[in-house]
Amino acid sequence: EGDPASRACELGYLGALADIGLDRGPSLIAAAESQSAEAGRAAANLLLAISPRPTAIVTSSDLLACGVLRAAYAASIAVPRALSIIGMGDSELSSAAVVPLASVRLPQAELVLRGSAAPYAG
């Protein structure tokens, strides 16, 4: 909530839903308490309790995605047939999971350069 990057992601998600005429955005956001597999599992449990159940969950890290996978397994939800799970970072975790997870590779060097070139607003 207080993290500007998380808020920017949330606004982008809500904007994309609005662009295609969908209006269920806020009810489909479950903020993780931390960047841990346990936090991913807890957030996924909230999302998986929604009816109709989501067919995909996108997380901000591969570690959170592993927690989502644990929640899906505990609920006997077939991944990827019934639930797609996408992480961020393309870490070794995404391919080492029992069910390999889709993961978005982030261009780290480019992000650092862009961040260092941005004007300081503090």
Backbone as a printed PyTorch tensor [residue, N CA C, xyz], in Angstrom:
tensor([[[  0.8140,  -1.1950,   0.0000],
         [  0.0000,   0.0000,   0.0000],
         [  0.8590,   1.2610,   0.0000]],

        [[  1.8270,   1.3650,   0.9260],
         [  2.6480,   2.5440,   1.0200],
         [  3.7870,   2.5700,   0.0150]],

        [[  4.0760,   1.4470,  -0.6170],
         [  5.1740,   1.3400,  -1.5620],
         [  4.7720,   1.9380,  -2.9120]],

        [[  5.4690,   2.9840,  -3.3760],
         [  5.1030,   3.6260,  -4.6500],
         [  5.1530,   2.6750,  -5.8470]],

        [[  6.1000,   1.7480,  -5.8690],
         [  6.1860,   0.8150,  -6.9930],
         [  4.9790,  -0.1250,  -7.0060]],

        [[  4.5790,  -0.5990,  -5.8340],
         [  3.4040,  -1.4650,  -5.7470],
         [  2.1470,  -0.7160,  -6.1590]],

        [[  2.0540,   0.5140,  -5.7360],
         [  0.8800,   1.3290,  -6.0940],
         [  0.8490,   1.5740,  -7.6000]],

        [[  2.0010,   1.8070,  -8.2120],
         [  2.0610,   2.0160,  -9.6620],
         [  1.6210,   0.7530, -10.4000]],

        [[  2.0380,  -0.4130,  -9.9240],
         [  1.6070,  -1.6840, -10.5320],
         [  0.1040,  -1.8520, -10.4050]],

        [[ -0.4270,  -1.5460,  -9.2350],
         [ -1.8650,  -1.6710,  -9.0080],
         [ -2.6450,  -0.7430,  -9.9400]],

        [[ -2.1860,   0.4900, -10.0650],
         [ -2.8700,   1.4320, -10.9580],
         [ -2.7880,   0.9830, -12.4130]],

        [[ -1.6490,   0.4130, -12.8090],
         [ -1.5200,  -0.1130, -14.1640],
         [ -2.4820,  -1.2600, -14.4110]],

        [[ -2.6170,  -2.1440, -13.4370],
         [ -3.5490,  -3.2730, -13.5270],
         [ -4.9850,  -2.7630, -13.6650]],

        [[ -5.3610,  -1.8460, -12.7950],
         [ -6.7280,  -1.3080, -12.8390],
         [ -6.9850,  -0.5580, -14.1400]],

        [[ -5.9850,   0.1770, -14.6210],
         [ -6.1230,   0.8840, -15.9010],
         [ -6.3050,  -0.0740, -17.0650]],

        [[ -5.5440,  -1.1660, -17.0630],
         [ -5.6630,  -2.1590, -18.1380],
         [ -7.0430,  -2.8070, -18.1210]],

        [[ -7.5640,  -3.1070, -16.9360],
         [ -8.9150,  -3.6750, -16.8530],
         [ -9.9490,  -2.6890, -17.3740]],

        [[ -9.8020,  -1.4350, -17.0040],
         [-10.7420,  -0.4110, -17.4700],
         [-10.6760,  -0.2550, -18.9880]],

        [[ -9.4650,  -0.3510, -19.5500],
         [ -9.2930,  -0.2270, -21.0000],
         [-10.0720,  -1.2790, -21.7720]],

        [[-10.2500,  -2.4580, -21.1860],
         [-10.9860,  -3.5140, -21.8910],
         [-12.3990,  -3.7080, -21.3360]],

        [[-12.8410,  -2.7460, -20.5180],
         [-14.2200,  -2.7470, -20.0540],
         [-14.5260,  -3.6400, -18.8680]],

        [[-13.5020,  -4.0800, -18.1310],
         [-13.7370,  -4.8950, -16.9370],
         [-13.6620,  -4.0170, -15.6990]],

        [[-14.4810,  -4.3320, -14.6960],
         [-14.5540,  -3.4780, -13.5170],
         [-14.4250,  -4.2530, -12.2060]],

        [[-13.7630,  -5.4070, -12.1980],
         [-13.6320,  -6.1870, -10.9650],
         [-12.2720,  -6.0110, -10.3150]],

        [[-11.4900,  -5.0640, -10.7550],
         [-10.1120,  -4.9230, -10.3230],
         [ -9.8210,  -4.9840,  -8.8440]],

        [[-10.3230,  -4.0560,  -8.0420],
         [ -9.9170,  -4.0260,  -6.6400],
         [-10.2180,  -5.3200,  -5.8790]],

        [[-11.3000,  -6.0140,  -6.2160],
         [-11.6290,  -7.2430,  -5.5030],
         [-10.6710,  -8.3690,  -5.8650]],

        [[ -9.8890,  -8.1900,  -6.9250],
         [ -8.9640,  -9.2350,  -7.3520],
         [ -7.5190,  -8.9030,  -6.9980]],

        [[ -7.3120,  -8.0000,  -6.0610],
         [ -5.9670,  -7.6480,  -5.6110],
         [ -5.8190,  -8.1100,  -4.1660]],

        [[ -4.8100,  -8.9200,  -3.9180],
         [ -4.5070,  -9.3520,  -2.5540],
         [ -3.0530,  -8.9920,  -2.2860]],

        [[ -2.8440,  -7.9840,  -1.4750],
         [ -1.4820,  -7.5370,  -1.1750],
         [ -0.8000,  -8.5230,  -0.2400]],

        [[  0.3900,  -8.9380,  -0.6010],
         [  1.1760,  -9.8330,   0.2490],
         [  1.8110,  -9.0170,   1.3670]],

        [[  1.8720,  -9.6020,   2.5420],
         [  2.4510,  -8.9210,   3.7030],
         [  3.9550,  -8.7520,   3.5920]],

        [[  4.5990,  -9.6220,   2.8060],
         [  6.0440,  -9.5630,   2.6120],
         [  6.3700, -10.2870,   1.3120]],

        [[  7.6310, -10.3120,   0.9470],
         [  8.0760, -11.0300,  -0.2480],
         [  8.5380, -12.4280,   0.1690]],

        [[  7.5860, -13.2610,   0.6040],
         [  7.9220, -14.6210,   1.0320],
         [  6.9210, -15.6000,   0.4390]],

        [[  7.3150, -16.8580,   0.3950],
         [  6.4080, -17.8870,  -0.0980],
         [  5.1720, -17.9770,   0.7910]],

        [[  5.3490, -17.8390,   2.0820],
         [  4.2110, -17.8930,   3.0080],
         [  3.2320, -16.7510,   2.7450]],

        [[  3.7610, -15.5520,   2.4750],
         [  2.8860, -14.4130,   2.1620],
         [  2.1540, -14.6490,   0.8400]],

        [[  2.8250, -15.2630,  -0.1220],
         [  2.1770, -15.5980,  -1.3830],
         [  1.0610, -16.5970,  -1.1880]],

        [[  1.2910, -17.5830,  -0.3150],
         [  0.2680, -18.5820,  -0.0210],
         [ -0.9450, -17.9400,   0.6290]],

        [[ -0.7030, -17.0590,   1.5940],
         [ -1.8060, -16.4040,   2.3000],
         [ -2.6210, -15.5160,   1.3480]],

        [[ -1.9450, -14.7570,   0.5040],
         [ -2.6510, -13.9000,  -0.4570],
         [ -3.4230, -14.7480,  -1.4650]],

        [[ -2.8180, -15.8470,  -1.9020],
         [ -3.4980, -16.7270,  -2.8590],
         [ -4.7510, -17.3350,  -2.2500]],

        [[ -4.6960, -17.6970,  -0.9820],
         [ -5.8850, -18.2630,  -0.3390],
         [ -7.0530, -17.2890,  -0.3900]],

        [[ -6.7800, -15.9970,  -0.2360],
         [ -7.8420, -14.9880,  -0.3450],
         [ -8.4180, -14.9630,  -1.7580]],

        [[ -7.5320, -14.9760,  -2.7500],
         [ -7.9810, -14.9210,  -4.1360],
         [ -8.7170, -16.1940,  -4.5500]],

        [[ -8.2440, -17.3320,  -4.0840],
         [ -8.8530, -18.5970,  -4.4770],
         [-10.2070, -18.8260,  -3.8170]],

        [[-10.5520, -18.0000,  -2.8310],
         [-11.8580, -18.0970,  -2.1790],
         [-12.9290, -17.3060,  -2.9270]],

        [[-12.5270, -16.5010,  -3.9050],
         [-13.4680, -15.6870,  -4.6780],
         [-14.2270, -16.5860,  -5.6460]],

        [[-15.5050, -16.2780,  -5.8400],
         [-16.3030, -17.0220,  -6.8170],
         [-16.8090, -16.0530,  -7.8810]],

        [[-16.5740, -16.3160,  -9.1370],
         [-15.8260, -17.4510,  -9.6550],
         [-14.3330, -17.2740,  -9.3770]],

        [[-13.6660, -18.3960,  -9.2000],
         [-12.2470, -18.4000,  -8.8610],
         [-11.4240, -17.8730, -10.0380]],

        [[-10.4030, -17.0830,  -9.7650],
         [ -9.5350, -16.5930, -10.8480],
         [ -8.8890, -17.7640, -11.5960]],

        [[ -8.6180, -17.5470, -12.8740],
         [ -7.9380, -18.5660, -13.6770],
         [ -6.4520, -18.2510, -13.8010]],

        [[ -6.0280, -17.0990, -13.2910],
         [ -4.6140, -16.7290, -13.3160],
         [ -4.3160, -15.8210, -12.1320]],

        [[ -3.1090, -15.9560, -11.6050],
         [ -2.6300, -15.0550, -10.5460],
         [ -1.2460, -14.5830, -10.9510]],

        [[ -1.0580, -13.2650, -10.9650],
         [  0.2240, -12.6510, -11.2920],
         [  0.8000, -12.0910,  -9.9940]],

        [[  2.0600, -12.4190,  -9.7250],
         [  2.7080, -11.9550,  -8.5020],
         [  3.8670, -11.0180,  -8.8410]],

        [[  4.3610, -10.3310,  -7.8290],
         [  5.4690,  -9.4010,  -8.0500],
         [  6.8330, -10.0620,  -7.8740]],

        [[  6.8610, -11.3670,  -7.5630],
         [  8.1480, -12.0730,  -7.4510],
         [  7.9290, -13.5720,  -7.6450]],

        [[  8.9920, -14.2600,  -7.9930],
         [  8.9280, -15.7120,  -8.1440],
         [  8.7030, -16.3940,  -6.7980]],

        [[  9.2230, -15.8070,  -5.7280],
         [  9.0290, -16.3930,  -4.4030],
         [  7.5520, -16.3630,  -4.0160]],

        [[  6.8700, -15.2470,  -4.2790],
         [  5.4280, -15.1850,  -4.0310],
         [  4.6980, -16.2070,  -4.8930]],

        [[  5.1250, -16.3450,  -6.1490],
         [  4.4940, -17.3110,  -7.0580],
         [  4.6150, -18.7340,  -6.5060]],

        [[  5.7420, -19.0560,  -5.8750],
         [  5.9000, -20.3830,  -5.2630],
         [  4.8870, -20.5760,  -4.1390]],

        [[  4.6070, -19.5290,  -3.3930],
         [  3.5780, -19.5990,  -2.3500],
         [  2.1890, -19.8080,  -2.9450]],

        [[  1.9260, -19.1640,  -4.0790],
         [  0.6470, -19.3620,  -4.7720],
         [  0.5270, -20.8180,  -5.2160]],

        [[  1.6210, -21.3660,  -5.7130],
         [  1.6280, -22.7690,  -6.1290],
         [  1.3040, -23.6840,  -4.9480]],

        [[  1.8580, -23.3990,  -3.7910],
         [  1.5580, -24.1850,  -2.5850],
         [  0.0830, -24.1120,  -2.2310]],

        [[ -0.5080, -22.9130,  -2.3330],
         [ -1.9340, -22.7470,  -2.0230],
         [ -2.7930, -23.5220,  -3.0210]],

        [[ -2.4190, -23.4700,  -4.2960],
         [ -3.1690, -24.2010,  -5.3190],
         [ -3.0920, -25.7060,  -5.0580]],

        [[ -1.9110, -26.1830,  -4.7350],
         [ -1.7280, -27.6080,  -4.4420],
         [ -2.5950, -28.0240,  -3.2540]],

        [[ -2.5850, -27.2160,  -2.1980],
         [ -3.3750, -27.5320,  -1.0000],
         [ -4.8680, -27.5530,  -1.3010]],

        [[ -5.3050, -26.7490,  -2.2690],
         [ -6.7200, -26.6840,  -2.6420],
         [ -7.0580, -27.6450,  -3.7850]],

        [[ -6.1000, -28.4900,  -4.1670],
         [ -6.2830, -29.4600,  -5.2700],
         [ -6.6600, -28.7900,  -6.5860]],

        [[ -6.0440, -27.6400,  -6.8560],
         [ -6.2700, -26.9200,  -8.1040],
         [ -5.1350, -27.2720,  -9.0600]],

        [[ -5.4830, -27.7400, -10.2350],
         [ -4.4810, -28.1690, -11.2160],
         [ -3.7930, -26.9590, -11.8470]],

        [[ -2.4790, -26.9160, -11.7180],
         [ -1.6530, -25.8720, -12.3210],
         [ -0.8650, -26.5250, -13.4500]],

        [[ -0.8710, -26.0250, -14.6320],
         [ -1.4740, -24.7890, -15.1300],
         [ -2.8610, -24.9660, -15.7530]],

        [[ -3.4310, -26.1740, -15.7350],
         [ -4.7080, -26.3910, -16.4170],
         [ -5.8240, -25.5020, -15.8700]],

        [[ -5.9980, -25.4340, -14.5690],
         [ -7.0870, -24.6600, -13.9800],
         [ -6.6390, -23.3000, -13.4500]],

        [[ -5.3460, -23.1530, -13.2140],
         [ -4.8270, -21.8930, -12.6800],
         [ -3.4400, -21.6370, -13.2470]],

        [[ -3.2770, -20.4930, -13.8950],
         [ -1.9620, -20.0550, -14.3650],
         [ -1.3390, -19.1910, -13.2870]],

        [[ -0.0480, -19.3750, -13.0430],
         [  0.6700, -18.5940, -12.0320],
         [  1.8650, -17.9510, -12.7100]],

        [[  1.9650, -16.6250, -12.5660],
         [  3.0510, -15.8800, -13.1980],
         [  3.8020, -15.1140, -12.1180]],

        [[  5.1170, -15.2690, -12.1100],
         [  5.9670, -14.5410, -11.1840],
         [  6.7370, -13.4550, -11.9150]],

        [[  7.5780, -12.7550, -11.2030],
         [  8.4330, -11.7090, -11.7760],
         [  9.8620, -11.9640, -11.3350]],

        [[ 10.7850, -11.7970, -12.2610],
         [ 12.1960, -11.9040, -11.9400],
         [ 12.9180, -13.0060, -12.6780]],

        [[ 12.1830, -13.9990, -13.1500],
         [ 12.7750, -15.1200, -13.8780],
         [ 13.9380, -15.7280, -13.1020]],

        [[ 13.7200, -15.9490, -11.8080],
         [ 14.7600, -16.5300, -10.9600],
         [ 14.7990, -18.0440, -11.1340]],

        [[ 15.7950, -18.6620, -10.5430],
         [ 15.9280, -20.1110, -10.6050],
         [ 14.7160, -20.8050,  -9.9810]],

        [[ 14.0690, -20.1470,  -9.0310],
         [ 12.8820, -20.7180,  -8.3900],
         [ 11.7920, -21.0520,  -9.4000]],

        [[ 11.6230, -20.2040, -10.4080],
         [ 10.5230, -20.4090, -11.3490],
         [ 10.6700, -21.7090, -12.1210]],

        [[ 11.8810, -22.1150, -12.4230],
         [ 12.0750, -23.3700, -13.1480],
         [ 12.3080, -24.5500, -12.2110]],

        [[ 12.6370, -24.2950, -10.9470],
         [ 12.9110, -25.3670,  -9.9980],
         [ 11.6570, -25.8550,  -9.2800]],

        [[ 10.5610, -25.1260,  -9.4060],
         [  9.3240, -25.5290,  -8.7430],
         [  8.8360, -26.8590,  -9.3200]],

        [[  8.0530, -27.5960,  -8.5380],
         [  7.5210, -28.8820,  -8.9750],
         [  6.8120, -28.7300, -10.3220]],

        [[  6.0140, -27.6820, -10.4450],
         [  5.4130, -27.3060, -11.7230],
         [  6.1450, -26.0300, -12.1390]],

        [[  6.9240, -26.0630, -13.2210],
         [  7.6390, -24.8480, -13.6280],
         [  6.6710, -23.6710, -13.8060]],

        [[  7.0370, -22.5360, -13.2580],
         [  6.1770, -21.3560, -13.2810],
         [  6.5910, -20.4090, -14.3910]],

        [[  5.6100, -19.7370, -14.9750],
         [  5.9090, -18.6610, -15.9180],
         [  6.4690, -17.5020, -15.1100]],

        [[  7.4700, -16.8350, -15.6440],
         [  8.0820, -15.7270, -14.9310],
         [  8.5210, -14.6670, -15.9240]],

        [[  8.2930, -13.4320, -15.5640],
         [  8.6640, -12.3010, -16.4160],
         [ 10.0940, -11.9010, -16.0840]],

        [[ 10.9520, -11.8930, -17.0920],
         [ 12.3340, -11.4680, -16.8890],
         [ 12.3750,  -9.9400, -16.8880]],

        [[ 12.9650,  -9.3760, -15.8710],
         [ 13.0780,  -7.9240, -15.7510],
         [ 14.4710,  -7.4990, -16.1830]],

        [[ 14.5640,  -6.4820, -17.0350],
         [ 15.8820,  -6.0100, -17.4870],
         [ 16.5510,  -5.1930, -16.3840]],

        [[ 17.2350,  -5.8740, -15.4590],
         [ 17.7940,  -5.2300, -14.2750],
         [ 18.7140,  -4.0570, -14.5940]],

        [[ 19.6410,  -4.2460, -15.5130],
         [ 20.5960,  -3.1730, -15.8230],
         [ 19.8690,  -1.9390, -16.3450]],

        [[ 18.9020,  -2.1470, -17.2360],
         [ 18.1510,  -1.0150, -17.7810],
         [ 17.3360,  -0.3150, -16.6970]],

        [[ 16.7320,  -1.0830, -15.7950],
         [ 15.9530,  -0.4860, -14.7120],
         [ 16.8310,   0.3530, -13.7930]],

        [[ 18.0390,  -0.1320, -13.4960],
         [ 18.9500,   0.6130, -12.6340],
         [ 19.3700,   1.9140, -13.3190]],

        [[ 19.6860,   1.8380, -14.6060],
         [ 20.0750,   3.0450, -15.3460],
         [ 18.9510,   4.0620, -15.4070]],

        [[ 17.7510,   3.5890, -15.6590],
         [ 16.5910,   4.5020, -15.6880],
         [ 16.3580,   5.1320, -14.3280]],

        [[ 16.4580,   4.3160, -13.2850],
         [ 16.2470,   4.8160, -11.9230],
         [ 17.2870,   5.8450, -11.5350]],

        [[ 18.5270,   5.6220, -11.9200],
         [ 19.5810,   6.5670, -11.5510],
         [ 19.4930,   7.8620, -12.3620]],

        [[ 18.8500,   7.7970, -13.5210],
         [ 18.7220,   8.9920, -14.3540],
         [ 17.4780,   9.8080, -13.9960]],

        [[ 16.5670,   9.2220, -13.2170],
         [ 15.3240,   9.9100, -12.8670],
         [ 15.6170,  11.0320, -11.8780]],

        [[ 14.8940,  12.1380, -12.0060],
         [ 15.0900,  13.2340, -11.0370],
         [ 14.6180,  12.8430,  -9.6530]],

        [[ 15.3110,  13.2990,  -8.6460],
         [ 14.9620,  13.0000,  -7.2630],
         [ 13.7930,  13.8890,  -6.8500]],

        [[ 12.7320,  13.2640,  -6.3280],
         [ 11.5280,  14.0240,  -5.9630],
         [ 11.3600,  14.1060,  -4.4530]],

        [[ 12.3950,  13.8590,  -3.7000],
         [ 12.2670,  13.8220,  -2.2460],
         [ 12.6330,  15.0830,  -1.6600]]])
